Amino acid sequence: MTDALCYKSQYIELVEEIRKNFNDKAFTYYVQYASIDSILLMKPVNFVKRISPRPLLLMAGKEDGIVPCDRHAKILFGKAGEKKKLVIFDKGDHGLLAEPTTDDALDCILLWVKENLI
């Protein structure tokens, strides 16, 4: 199996493009550029088992071009302990809280919280 969660060389150009062209101040997700190296070095597949026995919700979009669900969410789900749930959105991309999946993603999160945390 290839290291499905090793981003460093694969996404350097994407990070640089974001730095040059990111002007959307209403964008929901903000990451300080200084933390990008740390994020790229972290491999969730090495830690996901430690979450158990706490419940885990993994959500992914089939149209995600940044973190393909077949190579990431499904691998994480397979390595995770119980109690776990994987939801894949057919029309979802990387930002599941943006349209067209906003309502479905929020409904999924709220239902999961009610079932597992309340």
Secondary structure as UniProt FT lines:
FT   TURN            4..5
FT   HELIX           8..21
FT   TURN            25..26
FT   HELIX           33..35
FT   HELIX           36..41
FT   HELIX           44..46
FT   HELIX           48..51
FT   TURN            52..53
FT   STRAND          56..61
FT   TURN            62..63
FT   TURN            69..72
FT   HELIX           73..79
FT   STRAND          84..89
FT   TURN            90..91
FT   TURN            96..97
FT   TURN            99..100
FT   HELIX           102..116
//
